[in-house]
């Protein structure tokens, strides 16, 4: 049964994309003032070149990385990514990092709060743009493979294929062609289908009694984490803040190593034939 992406139903039947800035061709002021959230990966040259050009056209952009290696790079400034690229941000020497235009999300609520304040989300990361959509922020997804295309079509996400992308010279041109409200048009139907899946599997949900329920207990828990905003690049911090961040990272790393070591020891025990036989014999005695 096709249910789409569960993240799209984070707020139930409530999905409202706000109106974006009325971008007009050659409107330099609009481009300078608009806050653009950009997401991508080390994909094709066409995608990376277009996104790099968009960063230059919209100086008030923020690049949102989604890999753990990028989170680490943002947090402590090293190591650089294993890949080389002239257009994708891979090190502190890349312009987005150097100019403090990177924001690395560390939890869902902080990510949503950040995206609510931007004018537009654009890029080739599926969930980067889904997060924008459920935040009510206009979004354009660059579809790069079949999985993304199917999800984009199922949820009617505002999207453009890589083949279509190369026909445009700028993001402004794309903005003038797309319908930002399109996800709203099918959301209720998709949400009903999602709930049908749970009922089919005999699992009750809070929406069985109230389809349009707005406030859930989980929402109140998430809102308590408002302070966990996306991380700024270390390059923008003062010396004492840099030292504190590096010290915190070093302390945390020791804790991680200990935890990983303990987990490995447990896994060794669980995979031991002797232990397995002991548990099996114990169960036989109980029976």
C-alpha positions as CSV (number, residue, x, y, z in Angstrom):
1,X,0.0,0.0,0.0
2,X,1.5,3.3,-1.1
3,X,1.4,5.9,1.7
4,X,4.0,8.4,0.6
5,X,6.4,10.0,3.1
6,X,5.1,10.0,6.7
7,X,7.0,13.2,7.4
8,X,4.4,15.0,5.3
9,X,1.7,14.2,7.9
10,X,3.7,15.6,10.8
11,X,0.9,18.1,11.5
12,X,-2.0,15.9,10.4
13,X,-4.5,17.5,7.9
14,X,-3.0,20.9,8.4
15,X,-0.8,22.0,5.5
16,X,-0.8,25.7,4.5
17,X,1.9,27.1,2.2
18,X,2.3,30.8,2.7
19,X,2.7,33.2,-0.2
20,X,6.2,33.9,-1.2
21,X,7.7,37.2,-2.3
22,X,6.4,38.2,-5.7
23,X,9.6,37.7,-7.6
24,X,9.8,39.5,-10.9
25,X,12.4,39.1,-13.6
26,X,15.5,41.4,-13.2
27,X,14.2,42.6,-9.8
28,X,17.6,43.1,-8.2
29,X,16.1,44.3,-4.9
30,X,14.0,41.2,-4.5
31,X,17.0,39.0,-5.0
32,X,19.0,40.9,-2.5
33,X,16.3,40.9,0.2
34,X,14.9,37.3,-0.2
35,X,16.2,34.7,2.3
36,X,16.7,31.4,0.4
37,X,17.3,28.1,2.1
38,X,19.4,25.9,-0.2
39,X,20.0,22.1,0.1
40,X,21.9,19.7,-2.0
41,X,24.5,16.9,-2.2
42,X,27.4,15.9,-4.4
43,X,25.1,15.2,-7.3
44,X,25.4,15.9,-11.0
45,X,27.4,18.8,-12.3
46,X,24.2,20.4,-13.7
47,X,22.6,20.5,-10.3
48,X,25.7,21.6,-8.4
49,X,26.5,24.4,-11.0
50,X,22.9,25.7,-10.9
51,X,22.8,25.8,-7.1
52,X,26.2,27.5,-7.0
53,X,25.0,30.1,-9.4
54,X,21.8,30.6,-7.2
55,X,24.0,31.3,-4.2
56,X,25.6,34.2,-6.1
57,X,22.3,35.5,-7.4
58,X,20.7,35.4,-3.9
59,X,23.4,36.7,-1.5
60,X,21.1,36.3,1.5
61,X,21.0,32.5,1.3
62,X,21.7,29.8,3.8
63,X,23.1,26.4,2.8
64,X,21.5,23.6,4.9
65,X,23.8,20.4,5.0
66,X,22.2,17.1,5.9
67,X,25.2,14.7,6.3
68,X,26.9,14.0,9.7
69,X,30.3,14.8,8.1
70,X,28.9,18.2,7.2
71,X,27.6,18.8,10.7
72,X,31.0,18.0,12.1
73,X,32.6,20.4,9.6
74,X,30.2,23.1,10.6
75,X,30.8,22.5,14.3
76,X,34.5,22.2,14.5
77,X,35.7,23.2,11.1
78,X,37.3,19.9,10.1
79,X,37.9,17.5,8.5
80,X,36.9,18.5,5.0
81,X,34.7,16.2,3.0
82,X,36.4,13.3,1.3
83,X,35.2,14.6,-2.1
84,X,36.7,17.4,-4.2
85,X,34.4,19.9,-5.8
86,X,34.8,23.4,-7.2
87,X,31.1,24.3,-6.7
88,X,29.8,22.2,-3.7
89,X,30.9,23.2,-0.2
90,X,33.4,20.7,1.0
91,X,35.7,22.6,3.4
92,X,36.1,25.7,5.4
93,X,37.6,27.3,2.4
94,X,34.3,27.0,0.5
95,X,32.5,30.3,0.4
96,X,29.3,29.2,2.3
97,X,31.5,28.1,5.2
98,X,33.9,31.0,5.0
99,X,31.1,33.6,4.8
100,X,29.0,32.0,7.6
101,X,26.1,31.0,5.2
102,X,25.8,27.4,6.5
103,X,23.2,26.4,9.1
104,X,23.3,22.7,10.2
105,X,20.0,21.5,11.9
106,X,20.3,19.3,14.9
107,X,16.7,18.6,15.6
108,X,13.3,18.7,13.8
109,X,11.7,21.6,15.7
110,X,14.8,23.9,15.4
111,X,14.9,23.1,11.7
112,X,11.2,23.9,11.3
113,X,11.5,27.1,13.2
114,X,14.4,28.2,11.0
115,X,12.6,27.4,7.8
116,X,9.5,29.3,8.9
117,X,11.6,32.5,8.7
118,X,12.9,32.0,5.1
119,X,11.1,33.0,1.9
120,X,11.9,30.0,-0.2
121,X,13.6,26.5,0.0
122,X,15.3,25.2,-3.1
123,X,17.5,22.2,-3.7
124,X,17.9,18.5,-4.4
125,X,17.4,17.0,-1.0
126,X,13.9,15.4,-0.6
127,X,13.5,15.8,3.1
128,X,15.1,19.2,3.1
129,X,12.2,20.4,1.0
130,X,9.6,18.3,2.7
131,X,10.7,20.0,6.0
132,X,10.1,23.4,4.3
133,X,6.7,22.3,3.0
134,X,5.4,21.2,6.4
135,X,6.8,24.4,7.8
136,X,4.5,26.3,5.3
137,X,7.5,27.6,3.3
138,X,7.3,27.7,-0.5
139,X,9.7,25.1,-1.8
140,X,11.1,23.8,-5.1
141,X,12.6,20.3,-5.2
142,X,15.1,19.3,-7.9
143,X,14.1,15.7,-8.7
144,X,17.2,13.6,-9.5
145,X,16.0,10.0,-9.4
146,X,12.9,7.7,-9.7
147,X,12.3,7.5,-6.0
148,X,12.2,11.2,-5.6
149,X,10.0,11.6,-8.7
150,X,7.4,9.1,-7.3
151,X,7.2,10.8,-3.9
152,X,7.1,14.3,-5.5
153,X,4.2,13.3,-7.8
154,X,2.4,11.4,-5.0
155,X,2.4,14.5,-2.7
156,X,2.2,17.0,-5.6
157,X,5.3,18.6,-4.3
158,X,6.5,21.6,-6.2
159,X,9.3,20.2,-8.2
160,X,11.5,20.3,-11.3
161,X,13.5,17.5,-13.0
162,X,17.2,17.8,-13.7
163,X,16.3,17.7,-17.5
164,X,14.0,20.7,-17.0
165,X,16.5,22.5,-14.8
166,X,19.0,23.0,-17.6
167,X,16.5,24.9,-19.7
168,X,16.4,27.7,-17.2
169,X,19.0,30.4,-16.6
170,X,18.1,31.3,-13.1
171,X,16.0,30.5,-10.1
172,X,13.9,33.6,-10.8
173,X,12.8,32.0,-14.1
174,X,11.8,28.8,-12.3
175,X,9.8,30.7,-9.6
176,X,7.7,32.3,-12.3
177,X,6.7,28.9,-13.7
178,X,5.8,26.8,-10.7
179,X,2.8,26.4,-8.4
180,X,3.9,26.6,-4.7
181,X,0.4,25.7,-3.5
182,X,0.3,22.4,-5.3
183,X,1.0,20.2,-2.2
184,X,-2.1,21.6,-0.5
185,X,-4.4,20.4,-3.3
186,X,-3.9,16.6,-2.5
187,X,-2.8,16.7,1.1
188,X,-6.2,15.9,2.7
189,X,-6.7,12.9,0.3
190,X,-3.2,11.6,1.0
191,X,-3.7,12.0,4.8
192,X,-6.9,10.0,4.6
193,X,-5.1,7.3,2.7
194,X,-2.3,7.3,5.4
195,X,-4.9,6.8,8.2
196,X,-6.5,4.0,6.2
197,X,-3.2,2.2,6.3
198,X,-3.1,2.3,10.1
199,X,-6.8,1.1,10.3
200,X,-6.0,-1.7,7.9
201,X,-3.3,-2.8,10.3
202,X,-5.7,-2.5,13.3
203,X,-3.7,0.4,14.9
204,X,-5.7,3.2,16.4
205,X,-4.6,6.8,16.0
206,X,-5.6,10.1,17.7
207,X,-7.1,11.1,14.4
208,X,-9.8,8.4,14.5
209,X,-11.9,10.6,16.7
210,X,-10.9,14.0,15.3
211,X,-9.6,14.1,11.8
212,X,-8.8,17.8,12.0
213,X,-7.0,17.5,15.4
214,X,-4.5,20.4,15.7
215,X,-2.7,20.0,19.1
216,X,-1.0,16.7,19.9
217,X,1.0,15.8,23.0
218,X,4.1,15.2,20.8
219,X,3.8,18.8,19.5
220,X,4.1,20.2,22.9
221,X,7.2,18.1,23.6
222,X,8.8,19.2,20.3
223,X,8.1,22.9,21.1
224,X,10.1,22.6,24.3
225,X,13.2,22.1,22.1
226,X,12.8,25.6,20.4
227,X,16.2,26.6,21.6
228,X,18.0,24.0,19.6
229,X,18.5,26.1,16.5
230,X,20.7,25.1,13.6
231,X,24.4,25.4,14.3
232,X,26.4,28.3,12.8
233,X,29.8,27.8,11.2
234,X,32.7,27.9,13.7
235,X,34.3,30.5,11.5
236,X,31.8,33.1,12.7
237,X,32.5,32.6,16.5
238,X,34.7,34.6,18.8
239,X,37.9,33.0,20.1
240,X,36.5,32.0,23.5
241,X,33.4,30.5,21.8
242,X,35.6,28.5,19.4
243,X,37.7,27.2,22.4
244,X,34.5,26.2,24.3
245,X,33.1,24.4,21.2
246,X,36.3,22.4,20.6
247,X,36.5,21.5,24.3
248,X,32.9,20.3,24.4
249,X,33.5,18.3,21.2
250,X,36.6,16.7,22.7
251,X,34.8,15.7,25.9
252,X,31.8,14.3,24.0
253,X,34.1,12.3,21.7
254,X,35.6,10.5,24.7
255,X,32.1,9.6,25.8
256,X,31.2,8.3,22.3
257,X,34.3,6.1,22.2
258,X,33.4,4.6,25.5
259,X,29.8,4.0,24.4
260,X,30.9,2.5,21.1
261,X,33.4,0.2,22.9
262,X,30.6,-1.0,25.4
263,X,28.2,-1.6,22.5
264,X,30.8,-3.7,20.7
265,X,31.4,-5.8,23.8
266,X,27.7,-6.4,24.1
267,X,27.5,-7.4,20.4
268,X,30.4,-9.8,20.9
269,X,28.5,-11.4,23.7
270,X,25.3,-11.6,21.9
271,X,27.0,-13.2,18.9
272,X,28.7,-15.8,21.0
273,X,27.6,-19.4,20.3
274,X,28.2,-20.3,23.9
275,X,25.9,-17.5,25.2
276,X,23.3,-18.4,22.6
277,X,23.2,-22.0,23.7
278,X,23.0,-21.0,27.3
279,X,19.9,-18.8,26.6
280,X,18.4,-21.6,24.5
281,X,18.8,-24.2,27.3
282,X,17.3,-21.8,29.8
283,X,14.3,-21.3,27.6
284,X,13.9,-25.1,27.2
285,X,13.9,-25.5,31.0
286,X,11.2,-22.9,31.3
287,X,9.1,-24.8,28.8
